[in-house]
């Protein structure tokens, strides 16, 4: 299954509670698209959030994020990982 | 120890061997700065590479990358992670 790294910009001041709520919203519906969100990391100073997922396509990843209320600004398929 | 996500742009066409060589170059010298590079992910189509590390500061992470020959374009401290 392809892996994806996506980036959300503009989330300055994000709290741990807000990140967890957003991640839980993704997890609650991800099976609709055959996606699984594995990890998320956030820089509340710059407002950048990074999500690592597996799924059938970048479009499927984006559909989950959109339905959960937080469309990604960039989605990168990452076929290489270490 | 703080965590960091850094981004290298412009690495279009990167191969698995090149990513591994770059990562090994970081690992070989990271202890000079008290940094540890945990993971790396690459999108050879867009040329974006993402590295996850732990270390004392973003400057310390950048010094390792610079000495290894591949300065990062962005380094984000990510105090929030899931």
Backbone of each chain as ProteinMPNN parsed JSONL, in Angstrom:
{"seq_chain_A": "XXXXXXXXXXXXXXXXXXXXXXXXXXXXXXXXXXXXXXXXXXXXXXXXXXXXXXXXXXXXXXXXXXXXXXXXXXXXXXXXXX", "coords_chain_A": {"N_chain_A": [[0.863, -1.209, 0.0], [0.647, 2.174, -0.91], [2.491, 4.859, 0.659], [1.972, 8.071, 2.191], [2.884, 11.471, 2.739], [1.447, 14.209, 4.119], [0.807, 17.761, 4.225], [-0.442, 20.306, 6.24], [-1.002, 23.706, 6.289], [-0.932, 26.823, 8.145], [-1.928, 26.42, 10.727], [-1.381, 27.778, 13.096], [-0.725, 27.989, 16.585], [-1.999, 25.675, 17.269], [-3.224, 23.252, 19.539], [-2.351, 20.392, 21.647], [-4.678, 19.007, 22.229], [-6.374, 19.818, 20.15], [-4.991, 18.806, 17.932], [-5.154, 16.091, 18.477], [-7.934, 15.723, 18.386], [-8.454, 16.305, 15.696], [-7.014, 14.264, 14.463], [-8.354, 12.029, 15.461], [-10.794, 12.438, 14.218], [-10.11, 11.928, 11.564], [-9.383, 9.198, 11.826], [-11.826, 8.074, 12.458], [-13.268, 7.93, 10.108], [-11.624, 6.975, 8.128], [-11.654, 4.387, 7.058], [-13.582, 4.349, 5.128], [-12.329, 5.04, 2.817], [-10.266, 3.307, 2.583], [-7.941, 4.077, 3.791], [-5.231, 4.611, 6.118], [-4.278, 6.573, 8.782], [-1.227, 7.004, 10.177], [0.612, 8.496, 11.742], [1.028, 11.791, 13.183], [2.456, 15.044, 13.215], [3.104, 18.184, 14.694], [3.901, 21.642, 14.338], [3.277, 24.158, 16.197], [4.152, 26.779, 16.188], [4.936, 27.596, 13.556], [2.689, 26.728, 12.327], [2.487, 24.452, 10.795], [1.45, 21.189, 9.959], [2.104, 17.753, 9.797], [1.195, 14.738, 8.296], [1.382, 11.236, 8.263], [0.465, 8.598, 6.229], [-1.145, 5.575, 4.99], [-2.524, 4.356, 1.978], [-4.796, 3.947, -0.861], [-4.445, 5.99, -2.749], [-3.402, 9.436, -3.335], [-5.618, 11.052, -3.677], [-7.587, 9.647, -2.275], [-6.626, 9.903, 0.344], [-6.871, 12.671, 0.593], [-9.665, 12.953, 0.389], [-10.552, 11.845, 2.819], [-9.411, 13.673, 4.657], [-10.734, 16.014, 3.835], [-13.438, 15.415, 4.34], [-13.283, 15.212, 7.072], [-12.915, 17.768, 7.721], [-10.551, 19.204, 7.367], [-8.775, 19.978, 4.95], [-5.824, 18.977, 3.203], [-2.847, 20.855, 2.368], [-0.708, 20.048, 0.825], [-0.005, 16.911, -0.632], [2.102, 14.235, -0.604], [3.157, 11.417, -2.289], [5.2, 8.949, -0.893], [7.302, 6.898, -1.875], [9.791, 6.061, -1.123], [11.3, 5.159, 1.9], [12.869, 5.263, 5.09]], "CA_chain_A": [[0.0, 0.0, 0.0], [1.479, 3.396, -0.945], [2.551, 5.75, 1.817], [1.826, 9.491, 1.865], [3.133, 12.51, 3.741], [0.723, 15.418, 3.73], [1.12, 18.962, 4.998], [-1.47, 21.328, 6.466], [-0.388, 24.977, 6.687], [-1.837, 27.817, 8.733], [-2.52, 25.935, 11.978], [-0.637, 28.401, 14.188], [-1.361, 27.928, 17.896], [-2.662, 24.379, 17.471], [-2.932, 22.596, 20.82], [-2.319, 18.927, 21.632], [-6.065, 18.544, 22.212], [-6.911, 20.035, 18.8], [-4.354, 17.839, 17.025], [-5.725, 14.775, 18.751], [-9.319, 15.709, 17.894], [-8.41, 16.239, 14.229], [-6.544, 12.918, 14.109], [-9.455, 11.095, 15.746], [-11.813, 12.636, 13.168], [-9.628, 11.161, 10.407], [-9.438, 7.757, 12.116], [-13.227, 7.635, 12.53], [-13.856, 7.74, 8.771], [-10.6, 6.603, 7.144], [-11.924, 3.097, 6.414], [-14.426, 4.611, 3.948], [-11.451, 5.219, 1.65], [-9.165, 2.347, 2.642], [-6.756, 4.837, 4.22], [-4.929, 4.608, 7.545], [-3.369, 7.617, 9.244], [-0.326, 6.344, 11.135], [1.245, 9.455, 12.652], [0.908, 13.224, 12.871], [3.406, 15.887, 13.945], [2.694, 19.58, 14.502], [4.715, 22.789, 14.752], [2.282, 25.218, 16.432], [4.72, 28.112, 15.912], [4.815, 27.904, 12.116], [1.363, 26.326, 11.873], [2.566, 23.323, 9.868], [1.122, 19.857, 10.489], [2.527, 16.687, 8.889], [0.51, 13.463, 8.56], [1.866, 10.072, 7.527], [-0.648, 7.66, 6.048], [-1.126, 4.574, 3.928], [-3.823, 4.32, 1.312], [-4.725, 3.592, -2.275], [-4.075, 7.126, -3.607], [-3.411, 10.749, -2.684], [-7.003, 11.543, -3.686], [-8.305, 8.99, -1.173], [-6.165, 10.566, 1.569], [-7.476, 14.008, 0.646], [-11.107, 12.841, 0.666], [-10.73, 11.671, 4.273], [-9.114, 14.954, 5.325], [-11.798, 16.991, 3.507], [-14.662, 15.05, 5.079], [-13.024, 15.464, 8.495], [-12.933, 19.224, 7.918], [-9.22, 19.834, 7.307], [-8.123, 19.629, 3.677], [-4.368, 19.154, 3.2], [-2.318, 21.783, 1.372], [0.18, 19.26, -0.05], [0.048, 15.471, -0.344], [3.222, 13.635, -1.326], [3.399, 9.983, -2.183], [6.599, 8.765, -0.482], [7.636, 5.488, -2.116], [11.054, 5.746, -0.448], [11.296, 5.483, 3.331], [13.918, 4.648, 5.913]], "C_chain_A": [[0.889, 1.246, 0.0], [1.389, 4.203, 0.349], [2.511, 7.205, 1.342], [2.223, 10.349, 3.058], [2.355, 13.731, 3.281], [1.02, 16.545, 4.708], [-0.106, 19.859, 5.041], [-0.746, 22.582, 6.939], [-1.424, 25.836, 7.423], [-2.5, 27.402, 10.028], [-1.768, 26.512, 13.191], [-1.419, 28.301, 15.507], [-2.1, 26.639, 18.181], [-2.247, 23.773, 18.816], [-2.887, 21.076, 20.645], [-3.735, 18.369, 21.532], [-6.67, 18.691, 20.806], [-6.297, 19.06, 17.797], [-4.956, 16.455, 17.23], [-7.153, 14.672, 18.219], [-9.346, 15.585, 16.37], [-8.0, 14.838, 13.772], [-7.649, 11.891, 14.348], [-10.567, 11.215, 14.704], [-11.413, 11.905, 11.891], [-9.812, 9.66, 10.647], [-10.87, 7.227, 12.055], [-13.805, 7.304, 11.165], [-12.876, 7.19, 7.738], [-10.922, 5.312, 6.406], [-12.832, 3.245, 5.198], [-13.593, 4.643, 2.669], [-10.281, 4.244, 1.64], [-7.84, 2.974, 3.042], [-6.501, 4.543, 5.69], [-3.903, 5.689, 7.866], [-2.537, 7.057, 10.396], [0.219, 7.297, 12.186], [0.912, 10.877, 12.214], [1.88, 13.98, 13.761], [3.025, 17.341, 13.684], [3.71, 20.555, 15.083], [3.749, 23.951, 14.967], [2.832, 26.624, 16.181], [4.556, 28.495, 14.443], [3.423, 27.585, 11.601], [1.36, 25.167, 10.901], [2.278, 22.006, 10.586], [1.45, 18.834, 9.406], [1.805, 15.404, 9.285], [1.099, 12.378, 7.671], [0.729, 9.062, 7.443], [-0.297, 6.59, 5.025], [-2.496, 4.584, 3.282], [-3.668, 4.048, -0.161], [-4.253, 4.733, -3.171], [-4.06, 8.405, -2.783], [-4.833, 11.312, -2.636], [-7.805, 10.925, -2.54], [-7.919, 9.621, 0.161], [-6.839, 11.937, 1.702], [-8.968, 13.939, 0.955], [-11.375, 12.647, 2.155], [-10.509, 13.002, 4.99], [-10.232, 15.976, 5.065], [-13.056, 16.702, 4.31], [-14.506, 15.311, 6.576], [-12.891, 16.963, 8.785], [-11.586, 19.907, 7.862], [-8.464, 19.339, 6.077], [-6.616, 19.876, 3.769], [-3.947, 20.132, 2.112], [-1.385, 21.095, 0.381], [0.025, 17.804, 0.348], [1.12, 14.865, -1.231], [3.209, 12.135, -1.168], [4.891, 9.805, -1.882], [6.975, 7.286, -0.632], [8.941, 5.071, -1.465], [10.943, 6.106, 1.012], [12.349, 4.665, 4.05], [13.532, 4.814, 7.366]], "O_chain_A": [[1.792, 1.356, 0.829], [0.363, 4.223, 1.029], [2.956, 7.525, 0.24], [1.949, 10.017, 4.212], [2.576, 14.233, 2.179], [1.424, 16.32, 5.848], [-0.727, 20.137, 4.015], [0.038, 22.527, 7.886], [-2.628, 25.599, 7.33], [-3.528, 27.967, 10.402], [-1.551, 25.817, 14.184], [-2.633, 28.508, 15.531], [-2.757, 26.513, 19.214], [-1.071, 23.781, 19.178], [-3.328, 20.545, 19.627], [-3.971, 17.38, 20.838], [-7.384, 17.807, 20.333], [-6.991, 18.547, 16.919], [-5.233, 15.739, 16.267], [-7.535, 13.643, 17.662], [-10.162, 14.848, 15.818], [-8.562, 14.295, 12.822], [-7.855, 10.991, 13.534], [-11.204, 10.223, 14.349], [-12.261, 11.329, 11.21], [-10.328, 8.943, 9.79], [-11.104, 6.087, 11.655], [-14.725, 6.494, 11.059], [-13.256, 6.963, 6.59], [-10.518, 5.142, 5.255], [-12.856, 2.37, 4.332], [-14.079, 4.32, 1.585], [-9.401, 4.34, 0.784], [-6.767, 2.485, 2.689], [-7.438, 4.258, 6.436], [-2.81, 5.718, 7.302], [-3.066, 6.688, 11.444], [0.283, 6.962, 13.369], [0.567, 11.136, 11.061], [2.103, 13.609, 14.913], [2.66, 17.69, 12.561], [4.289, 20.335, 16.147], [3.43, 24.664, 14.015], [2.059, 27.561, 15.982], [4.092, 29.59, 14.129], [3.01, 28.102, 10.563], [0.349, 24.912, 10.246], [2.795, 21.747, 11.672], [1.113, 19.027, 8.237], [1.798, 15.022, 10.455], [1.29, 12.581, 6.472], [0.11, 8.716, 8.449], [0.696, 6.684, 4.304], [-3.508, 4.794, 3.951], [-2.551, 3.931, -0.666], [-3.714, 4.479, -4.248], [-4.62, 8.465, -1.688], [-5.208, 11.973, -1.667], [-8.612, 11.606, -1.908], [-8.778, 9.85, 1.013], [-7.313, 12.31, 2.775], [-9.484, 14.772, 1.7], [-12.321, 13.221, 2.694], [-11.317, 13.409, 5.825], [-10.626, 16.713, 5.969], [-13.665, 17.604, 4.884], [-15.484, 15.599, 7.265], [-12.77, 17.375, 9.939], [-11.466, 21.065, 8.262], [-7.642, 18.426, 6.147], [-6.184, 20.872, 4.348], [-4.593, 20.234, 1.07], [-1.284, 21.513, -0.772], [-0.066, 17.491, 1.535], [1.058, 14.967, -2.456], [3.246, 11.625, -0.048], [5.74, 10.423, -2.524], [6.969, 6.526, 0.336], [9.188, 3.881, -1.269], [10.542, 7.22, 1.35], [12.67, 3.539, 3.669], [14.263, 4.375, 8.253]]}, "seq_chain_B": "XXXXXXXXXXXXXXXXXXXXXXXXXXXXXXXXXXXXXXXXXXXXXXXXXXXXXXXXXXXXXXXXXXXXXXXXXXXXXXXXXX", "coords_chain_B": {"N_chain_B": [[13.816, 15.201, 24.77], [13.72, 17.486, 22.104], [11.743, 17.063, 19.092], [12.098, 17.074, 15.514], [10.927, 17.945, 12.249], [12.225, 17.985, 9.125], [12.572, 19.444, 5.841], [13.707, 18.794, 2.613], [14.003, 20.248, -0.493], [13.775, 19.896, -4.108], [14.937, 17.47, -4.884], [14.407, 15.86, -7.098], [13.914, 12.761, -8.758], [15.404, 11.254, -7.035], [16.931, 8.272, -5.872], [16.387, 5.104, -4.167], [18.838, 4.176, -3.269], [20.371, 6.516, -3.202], [18.954, 7.996, -1.272], [19.357, 6.356, 0.943], [22.161, 6.513, 1.169], [22.48, 9.226, 1.772], [21.152, 9.355, 4.212], [22.719, 7.62, 5.738], [25.052, 9.106, 5.781], [24.288, 11.213, 7.4], [23.78, 9.769, 9.8], [26.339, 8.926, 10.415], [27.664, 11.096, 11.483], [26.009, 12.346, 13.279], [26.176, 12.215, 16.057], [28.014, 14.092, 16.821], [26.581, 16.369, 17.26], [24.673, 15.677, 19.018], [22.354, 14.727, 17.93], [19.725, 12.635, 16.589], [18.763, 10.986, 13.716], [15.75, 9.674, 12.883], [13.878, 8.76, 10.96], [13.282, 8.824, 7.397], [11.595, 10.058, 4.521], [10.786, 9.99, 1.083], [9.688, 11.725, -1.839], [10.217, 11.159, -4.935], [9.143, 12.22, -7.267], [8.154, 14.878, -6.816], [10.396, 15.798, -5.631], [10.708, 16.232, -2.93], [11.95, 15.669, 0.326], [11.561, 14.309, 3.526], [12.646, 14.454, 6.841], [12.727, 12.989, 10.024], [13.751, 13.782, 13.228], [15.519, 13.739, 16.412], [16.851, 16.051, 18.717], [18.993, 18.623, 20.206], [18.38, 21.167, 19.185], [17.034, 23.073, 16.373], [19.099, 24.249, 14.954], [21.236, 22.537, 15.52], [20.39, 20.207, 14.215], [20.44, 21.17, 11.602], [23.181, 21.69, 11.301], [24.278, 19.094, 11.206], [23.087, 18.124, 8.837], [24.185, 19.973, 7.018], [26.953, 19.471, 7.194], [26.942, 16.915, 6.227], [26.412, 17.4, 3.65], [23.92, 18.124, 2.62], [21.97, 20.497, 3.063], [19.021, 21.407, 4.852], [15.878, 22.731, 3.67], [13.722, 23.606, 5.154], [13.196, 23.538, 8.645], [11.31, 22.213, 11.148], [10.408, 22.437, 14.47], [8.641, 19.986, 16.204], [6.67, 19.825, 18.587], [4.299, 18.58, 19.148], [3.016, 15.356, 18.743], [1.619, 12.394, 17.354]], "CA_chain_B": [[14.58, 15.784, 23.641], [12.798, 17.963, 21.053], [11.673, 16.393, 17.795], [12.104, 17.99, 14.368], [10.65, 17.466, 10.897], [12.815, 18.908, 8.16], [12.206, 19.227, 4.442], [14.661, 19.113, 1.549], [13.304, 20.376, -1.784], [14.631, 19.854, -5.302], [15.635, 16.178, -5.006], [13.675, 15.07, -8.097], [14.617, 11.603, -9.304], [16.171, 10.576, -5.985], [16.753, 6.813, -5.822], [16.469, 4.502, -2.831], [20.256, 4.106, -2.906], [20.808, 7.874, -2.852], [18.348, 8.352, 0.024], [20.047, 5.599, 1.983], [23.516, 7.061, 1.32], [22.361, 10.515, 2.462], [20.771, 9.06, 5.6], [23.906, 7.057, 6.402], [26.003, 10.217, 5.995], [23.801, 11.893, 8.615], [23.969, 8.901, 10.97], [27.768, 8.773, 10.707], [28.204, 12.267, 12.189], [24.97, 12.987, 14.088], [26.526, 12.27, 17.485], [28.776, 15.329, 17.058], [25.639, 17.425, 17.637], [23.662, 15.134, 19.919], [21.138, 14.562, 17.118], [19.505, 11.319, 15.991], [17.792, 10.945, 12.622], [14.949, 8.463, 13.114], [13.222, 8.287, 9.739], [13.273, 9.716, 6.233], [10.632, 9.681, 3.497], [11.061, 10.797, -0.111], [8.815, 11.777, -3.012], [11.137, 11.481, -6.036], [8.459, 12.98, -8.315], [8.172, 16.311, -6.495], [11.729, 16.144, -5.135], [10.665, 16.578, -1.501], [12.402, 14.658, 1.281], [11.179, 14.645, 4.898], [13.439, 13.739, 7.844], [12.302, 13.126, 11.413], [14.92, 13.646, 14.097], [15.536, 14.264, 17.772], [18.101, 16.747, 18.976], [18.874, 19.75, 21.135], [17.877, 22.389, 18.542], [16.971, 23.045, 14.909], [20.435, 24.57, 14.444], [22.051, 21.317, 15.614], [19.944, 19.346, 13.11], [20.934, 21.736, 10.344], [24.64, 21.512, 11.201], [24.538, 17.729, 10.739], [22.73, 18.044, 7.405], [25.141, 20.765, 6.221], [28.24, 18.75, 7.141], [26.733, 15.714, 5.403], [26.323, 17.839, 2.253], [22.543, 18.341, 2.145], [21.282, 21.45, 3.95], [17.555, 21.368, 4.764], [15.224, 23.985, 3.284], [12.857, 23.988, 6.286], [13.278, 22.665, 9.825], [10.21, 22.518, 12.059], [10.285, 21.725, 15.744], [7.283, 19.412, 16.27], [6.431, 19.422, 19.98], [3.098, 17.741, 19.21], [3.064, 14.205, 17.834], [0.669, 11.306, 17.611]], "C_chain_B": [[13.603, 16.244, 22.558], [12.884, 17.142, 19.765], [11.588, 17.444, 16.688], [11.701, 17.248, 13.101], [11.306, 18.464, 9.955], [12.481, 18.476, 6.747], [13.359, 19.674, 3.545], [13.863, 19.162, 0.244], [14.305, 20.159, -2.93], [15.396, 18.561, -5.505], [14.899, 15.271, -6.014], [14.539, 13.909, -8.615], [15.476, 10.853, -8.297], [15.878, 9.073, -5.996], [16.825, 6.333, -4.374], [17.922, 4.464, -2.354], [20.776, 5.485, -2.478], [20.232, 8.318, -1.522], [19.078, 7.626, 1.149], [21.449, 6.158, 2.228], [23.47, 8.387, 2.082], [22.05, 10.293, 3.941], [21.974, 8.505, 6.365], [24.95, 8.134, 6.679], [25.594, 11.025, 7.219], [24.109, 11.059, 9.86], [25.438, 8.841, 11.398], [28.303, 9.919, 11.561], [27.222, 12.878, 13.182], [25.35, 13.139, 15.555], [27.36, 13.499, 17.824], [27.884, 16.431, 17.612], [24.559, 16.933, 18.585], [22.313, 14.931, 19.252], [20.98, 13.093, 16.758], [18.416, 11.408, 14.927], [17.061, 9.612, 12.674], [14.384, 7.868, 11.825], [13.42, 9.307, 8.622], [12.295, 9.147, 5.216], [10.874, 10.562, 2.273], [10.009, 10.604, -1.191], [9.705, 12.151, -4.194], [10.466, 12.255, -7.163], [8.503, 14.477, -8.039], [9.56, 16.763, -6.045], [11.771, 16.525, -3.672], [11.094, 15.387, -0.644], [12.107, 15.174, 2.689], [12.026, 13.806, 5.848], [12.889, 14.039, 9.227], [13.509, 12.872, 12.311], [14.6, 14.088, 15.514], [16.859, 14.977, 17.966], [17.89, 17.939, 19.864], [18.275, 21.004, 20.514], [17.803, 22.19, 17.033], [18.342, 23.352, 14.312], [21.345, 23.343, 14.472], [21.687, 20.348, 14.486], [20.515, 19.859, 11.794], [22.443, 21.555, 10.199], [24.998, 20.108, 10.73], [24.26, 17.628, 9.243], [23.743, 18.807, 6.541], [26.468, 20.02, 6.078], [28.137, 17.505, 6.274], [26.499, 16.087, 3.933], [24.925, 18.086, 1.734], [21.763, 19.184, 3.156], [19.766, 21.353, 3.761], [17.011, 22.737, 4.371], [14.295, 24.504, 4.375], [13.149, 23.024, 7.427], [12.21, 23.121, 10.807], [10.362, 21.738, 13.35], [8.841, 21.252, 15.848], [7.022, 18.901, 17.685], [5.199, 18.544, 20.139], [3.262, 16.58, 18.246], [2.13, 13.12, 18.318], [1.113, 10.079, 16.826]], "O_chain_B": [[12.745, 15.468, 22.137], [13.934, 16.61, 19.404], [11.079, 18.547, 16.892], [12.071, 16.092, 12.893], [10.985, 19.651, 9.981], [12.154, 17.318, 6.485], [13.906, 20.767, 3.694], [13.134, 18.224, -0.079], [15.519, 20.231, -2.736], [16.399, 18.542, -6.218], [14.786, 14.064, -5.801], [15.732, 14.069, -8.872], [16.195, 9.922, -8.661], [14.726, 8.657, -6.114], [17.264, 7.058, -3.482], [18.201, 4.691, -1.177], [21.527, 5.6, -1.51], [20.927, 8.946, -0.723], [19.379, 8.218, 2.185], [21.877, 6.265, 3.378], [24.318, 8.644, 2.936], [22.613, 10.958, 4.811], [22.213, 8.885, 7.511], [25.65, 8.081, 7.69], [26.446, 11.47, 7.987], [24.632, 11.573, 10.848], [25.745, 8.721, 12.584], [29.284, 9.745, 12.284], [27.569, 13.841, 13.866], [24.906, 14.073, 16.222], [27.414, 13.91, 18.983], [28.345, 17.314, 18.334], [23.636, 17.675, 18.921], [21.268, 14.957, 19.903], [21.971, 12.374, 16.633], [17.298, 11.845, 15.197], [17.67, 8.552, 12.527], [14.403, 6.655, 11.619], [13.688, 10.483, 8.867], [12.172, 7.932, 5.059], [11.141, 11.756, 2.415], [9.514, 9.502, -1.429], [9.931, 13.336, -4.439], [11.161, 12.895, -7.953], [8.848, 15.261, -8.923], [9.871, 17.954, -6.069], [12.764, 17.086, -3.21], [10.661, 14.256, -0.861], [12.373, 16.334, 3.001], [12.12, 12.589, 5.687], [12.618, 15.191, 9.565], [14.202, 11.865, 12.164], [13.574, 14.714, 15.783], [17.881, 14.547, 17.432], [16.76, 18.251, 20.242], [17.715, 21.832, 21.232], [18.415, 21.275, 16.48], [18.712, 22.786, 13.284], [22.135, 23.133, 13.551], [22.567, 19.742, 13.875], [21.012, 19.086, 10.975], [22.933, 21.297, 9.1], [25.925, 19.943, 9.937], [25.079, 17.117, 8.479], [24.116, 18.344, 5.463], [27.036, 19.945, 4.988], [29.118, 17.085, 5.659], [26.399, 15.21, 3.074], [24.74, 18.244, 0.527], [21.009, 18.666, 3.98], [19.287, 21.232, 2.633], [17.601, 23.768, 4.693], [14.104, 25.714, 4.503], [13.329, 21.827, 7.201], [12.204, 24.271, 11.244], [10.438, 20.51, 13.329], [7.916, 22.028, 15.609], [7.136, 17.706, 17.955], [5.059, 17.841, 21.14], [3.603, 16.774, 17.079], [1.887, 12.953, 19.513], [0.461, 9.037, 16.889]]}, "name": "protein", "num_of_chains": 2, "seq": "XXXXXXXXXXXXXXXXXXXXXXXXXXXXXXXXXXXXXXXXXXXXXXXXXXXXXXXXXXXXXXXXXXXXXXXXXXXXXXXXXXXXXXXXXXXXXXXXXXXXXXXXXXXXXXXXXXXXXXXXXXXXXXXXXXXXXXXXXXXXXXXXXXXXXXXXXXXXXXXXXXXX"}
